[in-house]
Amino acid sequence: MADTSSYAARLDIDYPERLDRLTTLLRLIWAIPILIILGLLSNASTTQTIDAAGQVVQTSGGGIAAGLTIATLLMIVFRQKYPRWWFDFALELGRFSARVGAYMLLLTDRYPSTDEAQSVHLDVDYPDAQNGLNRWLPLVKWLLAIPHYIVLIVLFVVMIIVTILAWVIILLTGSYPRALFDFVVGTLRWGTRVWAYAFLLVTDEYPPFSLR
């Protein structure tokens, strides 16, 4: 099995010994405010225009994350540069998204912070675009990652089923079975490595097919 401990993107979530039954029961309701904030950040480039009939038309620009991916791709290809503040912003948005995801998936009771790591630890190495990245590879990374997309679709479907099962178990016992917890975290970890490779563009190392 591939050693993933030194990969450019690493995700770990602290295992909770006990979970609150009430907040677990009402998780979808409790999460509404933070989901709205995350949605506003992720889709900040959505614009409104008026058509010929006078109707308001929503035009999505793909959101900040998509815009940063395209801008970073162009910078690497044409300038072999990766602006540090672009990286820092994308990483912090990724960390915030990971905390919200962990909360929604019942992996933690702590309400997602907009800036504190809490129990979700996402680390990504800042790349040396000049010497450490192939300037042309970002053009095809999204294509090369297609096998991962296929596997991740299956894993995410299973993860939703596991989360529903864990929700019932937590309501009955107050704890998240460790094996189920590890599977969900492993799936998120796998997805994080694919994100770092194909969209954050911080590494040329192909992501391993591993939950570890």
C-alpha atoms as a printed R data frame, in Angstrom:
    type eleno elety resid chain resno       x      y       z
1   ATOM     1    CA   MET     A     1   0.000  0.000   0.000
2   ATOM     2    CA   ALA     A     2   1.288  3.461  -0.893
3   ATOM     3    CA   ASP     A     3   2.724  5.631   1.857
4   ATOM     4    CA   THR     A     4   0.485  8.706   1.955
5   ATOM     5    CA   SER     A     5   1.935 10.360   5.060
6   ATOM     6    CA   SER     A     6   4.279 12.535   2.984
7   ATOM     7    CA   TYR     A     7   1.746 13.456   0.295
8   ATOM     8    CA   ALA     A     8   1.320 17.176  -0.396
9   ATOM     9    CA   ALA     A     9  -2.208 17.234   1.085
10  ATOM    10    CA   ARG     A    10  -3.030 15.611   4.416
11  ATOM    11    CA   LEU     A    11  -6.330 15.424   6.269
12  ATOM    12    CA   ASP     A    12  -6.991 14.090   9.738
13  ATOM    13    CA   ILE     A    13  -9.996 14.409  12.047
14  ATOM    14    CA   ASP     A    14  -9.879 13.731  15.780
15  ATOM    15    CA   TYR     A    15 -12.055 10.820  16.843
16  ATOM    16    CA   PRO     A    16 -14.757 11.888  19.347
17  ATOM    17    CA   GLU     A    17 -15.300  9.481  22.226
18  ATOM    18    CA   ARG     A    18 -18.825 10.777  22.853
19  ATOM    19    CA   LEU     A    19 -21.284 12.741  20.710
20  ATOM    20    CA   ASP     A    20 -24.320 14.754  21.741
21  ATOM    21    CA   ARG     A    21 -27.576 13.058  20.777
22  ATOM    22    CA   LEU     A    22 -29.632 16.268  20.541
23  ATOM    23    CA   THR     A    23 -27.307 18.131  18.187
24  ATOM    24    CA   THR     A    24 -26.940 14.946  16.143
25  ATOM    25    CA   LEU     A    25 -30.719 14.630  15.860
26  ATOM    26    CA   LEU     A    26 -31.105 18.254  14.733
27  ATOM    27    CA   ARG     A    27 -27.852 18.540  12.774
28  ATOM    28    CA   LEU     A    28 -29.471 19.647   9.506
29  ATOM    29    CA   ILE     A    29 -31.252 22.501  11.291
30  ATOM    30    CA   TRP     A    30 -28.242 23.595  13.373
31  ATOM    31    CA   ALA     A    31 -26.059 23.668  10.263
32  ATOM    32    CA   ILE     A    32 -28.231 26.044   8.202
33  ATOM    33    CA   PRO     A    33 -26.434 29.307   9.193
34  ATOM    34    CA   ILE     A    34 -22.938 27.989   8.523
35  ATOM    35    CA   LEU     A    35 -24.073 26.364   5.262
36  ATOM    36    CA   ILE     A    36 -25.381 29.741   4.103
37  ATOM    37    CA   ILE     A    37 -22.012 31.355   4.896
38  ATOM    38    CA   LEU     A    38 -20.106 28.613   3.068
39  ATOM    39    CA   GLY     A    39 -22.457 28.903   0.104
40  ATOM    40    CA   LEU     A    40 -21.935 32.653  -0.100
41  ATOM    41    CA   LEU     A    41 -18.159 32.214  -0.044
42  ATOM    42    CA   SER     A    42 -18.123 29.370  -2.550
43  ATOM    43    CA   ASN     A    43 -20.454 31.081  -5.028
44  ATOM    44    CA   ALA     A    44 -19.421 34.686  -4.558
45  ATOM    45    CA   SER     A    45 -18.990 35.255  -8.277
46  ATOM    46    CA   THR     A    46 -22.648 34.642  -9.096
47  ATOM    47    CA   THR     A    47 -24.095 37.687 -10.846
48  ATOM    48    CA   GLN     A    48 -27.557 38.913 -11.823
49  ATOM    49    CA   THR     A    49 -28.551 40.400 -15.158
50  ATOM    50    CA   ILE     A    50 -31.827 41.609 -16.659
51  ATOM    51    CA   ASP     A    51 -32.979 39.946 -19.868
52  ATOM    52    CA   ALA     A    52 -34.980 41.533 -22.697
53  ATOM    53    CA   ALA     A    53 -38.252 40.629 -20.974
54  ATOM    54    CA   GLY     A    54 -37.206 42.385 -17.801
55  ATOM    55    CA   GLN     A    55 -36.635 39.167 -15.882
56  ATOM    56    CA   VAL     A    56 -33.779 38.724 -13.416
57  ATOM    57    CA   VAL     A    57 -31.385 36.055 -14.675
58  ATOM    58    CA   GLN     A    58 -28.798 34.331 -12.475
59  ATOM    59    CA   THR     A    59 -25.427 33.896 -14.163
60  ATOM    60    CA   SER     A    60 -22.906 31.833 -12.252
61  ATOM    61    CA   GLY     A    61 -19.260 32.570 -12.716
62  ATOM    62    CA   GLY     A    62 -18.316 29.246 -11.142
63  ATOM    63    CA   GLY     A    63 -17.506 30.595  -7.703
64  ATOM    64    CA   ILE     A    64 -14.265 31.672  -6.086
65  ATOM    65    CA   ALA     A    65 -12.759 28.181  -5.956
66  ATOM    66    CA   ALA     A    66 -13.282 27.567  -9.683
67  ATOM    67    CA   GLY     A    67 -11.950 31.011 -10.526
68  ATOM    68    CA   LEU     A    68  -8.816 30.436  -8.463
69  ATOM    69    CA   THR     A    69  -8.213 27.086 -10.154
70  ATOM    70    CA   ILE     A    70  -8.358 28.614 -13.620
71  ATOM    71    CA   ALA     A    71  -6.268 31.640 -12.620
72  ATOM    72    CA   THR     A    72  -3.645 29.447 -10.958
73  ATOM    73    CA   LEU     A    73  -3.506 27.164 -14.003
74  ATOM    74    CA   LEU     A    74  -2.813 30.149 -16.243
75  ATOM    75    CA   MET     A    75  -0.145 31.525 -13.907
76  ATOM    76    CA   ILE     A    76   1.691 28.177 -13.767
77  ATOM    77    CA   VAL     A    77   1.503 27.669 -17.535
78  ATOM    78    CA   PHE     A    78   2.545 31.146 -18.600
79  ATOM    79    CA   ARG     A    79   4.594 32.463 -15.660
80  ATOM    80    CA   GLN     A    80   5.534 29.362 -13.635
81  ATOM    81    CA   LYS     A    81   4.330 31.186 -10.543
82  ATOM    82    CA   TYR     A    82   1.850 30.285  -7.794
83  ATOM    83    CA   PRO     A    83   0.943 33.464  -5.870
84  ATOM    84    CA   ARG     A    84   1.217 32.730  -2.175
85  ATOM    85    CA   TRP     A    85  -1.882 34.672  -1.199
86  ATOM    86    CA   TRP     A    86  -3.964 32.745  -3.755
87  ATOM    87    CA   PHE     A    87  -2.719 29.524  -2.176
88  ATOM    88    CA   ASP     A    88  -3.391 30.747   1.368
89  ATOM    89    CA   PHE     A    89  -6.934 31.813   0.529
90  ATOM    90    CA   ALA     A    90  -7.759 28.554  -1.273
91  ATOM    91    CA   LEU     A    91  -6.308 26.539   1.615
92  ATOM    92    CA   GLU     A    92  -8.280 28.427   4.270
93  ATOM    93    CA   LEU     A    93 -11.469 28.066   2.238
94  ATOM    94    CA   GLY     A    94 -10.711 24.356   1.921
95  ATOM    95    CA   ARG     A    95 -10.172 24.098   5.683
96  ATOM    96    CA   PHE     A    96 -13.441 25.882   6.380
97  ATOM    97    CA   SER     A    97 -15.255 23.586   3.939
98  ATOM    98    CA   ALA     A    98 -13.681 20.558   5.627
99  ATOM    99    CA   ARG     A    99 -14.913 21.697   9.059
100 ATOM   100    CA   VAL     A   100 -18.426 22.189   7.728
101 ATOM   101    CA   GLY     A   101 -18.287 18.810   5.998
102 ATOM   102    CA   ALA     A   102 -17.089 17.073   9.160
103 ATOM   103    CA   TYR     A   103 -19.924 18.658  11.123
104 ATOM   104    CA   MET     A   104 -22.527 17.652   8.548
105 ATOM   105    CA   LEU     A   105 -21.160 14.102   8.462
106 ATOM   106    CA   LEU     A   106 -21.474 13.833  12.268
107 ATOM   107    CA   LEU     A   107 -17.708 13.462  12.751
108 ATOM   108    CA   THR     A   108 -17.695 16.216  15.358
109 ATOM   109    CA   ASP     A   109 -20.100 18.073  17.645
110 ATOM   110    CA   ARG     A   110 -18.124 21.305  17.499
111 ATOM   111    CA   TYR     A   111 -19.886 23.979  15.474
112 ATOM   112    CA   PRO     A   112 -17.640 24.881  12.515
113 ATOM   113    CA   SER     A   113 -15.367 27.838  13.119
114 ATOM   114    CA   THR     A   114 -14.549 30.200  10.272
115 ATOM   115    CA   ASP     A   115 -10.889 30.377  11.304
116 ATOM   116    CA   GLU     A   116  -9.929 27.838  14.015
117 ATOM   117    CA   ALA     A   117  -8.819 24.306  13.126
118 ATOM   118    CA   GLN     A   118 -10.839 22.661  15.916
119 ATOM   119    CA   SER     A   119 -10.764 18.863  15.419
120 ATOM   120    CA   VAL     A   120 -10.253 18.978  11.630
121 ATOM   121    CA   HIS     A   121  -6.622 19.156  10.502
122 ATOM   122    CA   LEU     A   122  -6.015 19.908   6.819
123 ATOM   123    CA   ASP     A   123  -2.460 20.665   5.731
124 ATOM   124    CA   VAL     A   124  -1.200 21.314   2.211
125 ATOM   125    CA   ASP     A   125   2.396 22.009   1.189
126 ATOM   126    CA   TYR     A   126   2.986 25.243  -0.698
127 ATOM   127    CA   PRO     A   127   4.562 24.327  -4.053
128 ATOM   128    CA   ASP     A   128   7.702 25.590  -5.735
129 ATOM   129    CA   ALA     A   129   6.077 26.391  -9.060
130 ATOM   130    CA   GLN     A   130   9.368 27.301 -10.714
131 ATOM   131    CA   ASN     A   131  11.278 24.108  -9.913
132 ATOM   132    CA   GLY     A   132   8.748 21.652  -8.524
133 ATOM   133    CA   LEU     A   133   5.826 21.775 -10.963
134 ATOM   134    CA   ASN     A   134   5.584 20.875 -14.640
135 ATOM   135    CA   ARG     A   135   4.172 23.986 -16.288
136 ATOM   136    CA   TRP     A   136   2.061 22.026 -18.809
137 ATOM   137    CA   LEU     A   137   0.649 19.313 -16.555
138 ATOM   138    CA   PRO     A   138  -2.101 21.521 -15.017
139 ATOM   139    CA   LEU     A   139  -3.766 21.539 -18.441
140 ATOM   140    CA   VAL     A   140  -4.537 17.808 -18.172
141 ATOM   141    CA   LYS     A   141  -4.587 17.047 -14.445
142 ATOM   142    CA   TRP     A   142  -8.388 17.242 -14.333
143 ATOM   143    CA   LEU     A   143  -8.472 14.657 -17.138
144 ATOM   144    CA   LEU     A   144  -5.877 12.361 -15.583
145 ATOM   145    CA   ALA     A   145  -7.899 12.311 -12.360
146 ATOM   146    CA   ILE     A   146 -10.992 10.795 -14.029
147 ATOM   147    CA   PRO     A   147 -10.348  7.293 -12.553
148 ATOM   148    CA   HIS     A   148 -10.405  8.914  -9.102
149 ATOM   149    CA   TYR     A   149 -13.700 10.672  -9.847
150 ATOM   150    CA   ILE     A   150 -15.296  7.338 -10.702
151 ATOM   151    CA   VAL     A   151 -14.096  5.659  -7.528
152 ATOM   152    CA   LEU     A   152 -14.982  8.673  -5.389
153 ATOM   153    CA   ILE     A   153 -18.558  8.739  -6.692
154 ATOM   154    CA   VAL     A   154 -18.990  5.182  -5.434
155 ATOM   155    CA   LEU     A   155 -17.244  5.961  -2.150
156 ATOM   156    CA   PHE     A   156 -19.367  9.064  -1.556
157 ATOM   157    CA   VAL     A   157 -22.580  7.083  -2.097
158 ATOM   158    CA   VAL     A   158 -21.399  4.506   0.430
159 ATOM   159    CA   MET     A   159 -20.322  7.326   2.760
160 ATOM   160    CA   ILE     A   160 -23.851  8.781   2.776
161 ATOM   161    CA   ILE     A   161 -25.276  5.368   3.647
162 ATOM   162    CA   VAL     A   162 -22.674  4.966   6.398
163 ATOM   163    CA   THR     A   163 -23.511  8.421   7.765
164 ATOM   164    CA   ILE     A   164 -27.218  7.582   7.978
165 ATOM   165    CA   LEU     A   165 -26.348  4.367   9.800
166 ATOM   166    CA   ALA     A   166 -24.000  6.256  12.122
167 ATOM   167    CA   TRP     A   167 -26.742  8.820  12.816
168 ATOM   168    CA   VAL     A   168 -29.030  6.068  14.109
169 ATOM   169    CA   ILE     A   169 -26.240  4.492  16.169
170 ATOM   170    CA   ILE     A   170 -25.249  7.837  17.723
171 ATOM   171    CA   LEU     A   171 -28.858  8.506  18.730
172 ATOM   172    CA   LEU     A   172 -28.964  5.100  20.424
173 ATOM   173    CA   THR     A   173 -25.495  4.920  21.962
174 ATOM   174    CA   GLY     A   174 -23.985  8.412  21.893
175 ATOM   175    CA   SER     A   175 -20.886  7.226  20.027
176 ATOM   176    CA   TYR     A   176 -19.684  6.895  16.433
177 ATOM   177    CA   PRO     A   177 -18.407  3.357  15.650
178 ATOM   178    CA   ARG     A   178 -14.668  3.703  15.009
179 ATOM   179    CA   ALA     A   179 -14.644  1.568  11.858
180 ATOM   180    CA   LEU     A   180 -17.383  3.668  10.263
181 ATOM   181    CA   PHE     A   181 -15.656  6.878  11.371
182 ATOM   182    CA   ASP     A   182 -12.367  5.779   9.818
183 ATOM   183    CA   PHE     A   183 -14.083  4.937   6.533
184 ATOM   184    CA   VAL     A   184 -15.727  8.366   6.274
185 ATOM   185    CA   VAL     A   185 -12.511 10.184   7.175
186 ATOM   186    CA   GLY     A   186 -10.587  8.015   4.710
187 ATOM   187    CA   THR     A   187 -13.011  8.895   1.919
188 ATOM   188    CA   LEU     A   188 -12.642 12.601   2.705
189 ATOM   189    CA   ARG     A   189  -8.862 12.181   2.815
190 ATOM   190    CA   TRP     A   190  -8.894 10.545  -0.628
191 ATOM   191    CA   GLY     A   191 -11.041 13.359  -2.018
192 ATOM   192    CA   THR     A   192  -8.715 15.943  -0.470
193 ATOM   193    CA   ARG     A   193  -5.691 14.505  -2.281
194 ATOM   194    CA   VAL     A   194  -7.545 14.567  -5.597
195 ATOM   195    CA   TRP     A   195  -8.575 18.181  -4.935
196 ATOM   196    CA   ALA     A   196  -4.958 19.143  -4.202
197 ATOM   197    CA   TYR     A   197  -3.741 17.463  -7.396
198 ATOM   198    CA   ALA     A   198  -6.410 18.373  -9.958
199 ATOM   199    CA   PHE     A   199  -7.812 21.666  -8.675
200 ATOM   200    CA   LEU     A   200  -5.508 23.263  -6.124
201 ATOM   201    CA   LEU     A   201  -2.619 22.256  -8.457
202 ATOM   202    CA   VAL     A   202   0.010 22.081  -5.705
203 ATOM   203    CA   THR     A   203   1.622 18.800  -6.709
204 ATOM   204    CA   ASP     A   204   2.462 16.717  -9.775
205 ATOM   205    CA   GLU     A   205   2.480 13.492  -7.754
206 ATOM   206    CA   TYR     A   206  -0.506 11.385  -8.802
207 ATOM   207    CA   PRO     A   207  -2.893 10.753  -5.874
208 ATOM   208    CA   PRO     A   208  -2.784  7.242  -4.416
209 ATOM   209    CA   PHE     A   209  -5.890  5.064  -4.484
210 ATOM   210    CA   SER     A   210  -6.037  4.782  -0.716
211 ATOM   211    CA   LEU     A   211  -8.232  5.641   2.260
212 ATOM   212    CA   ARG     A   212  -5.183  5.991   4.516
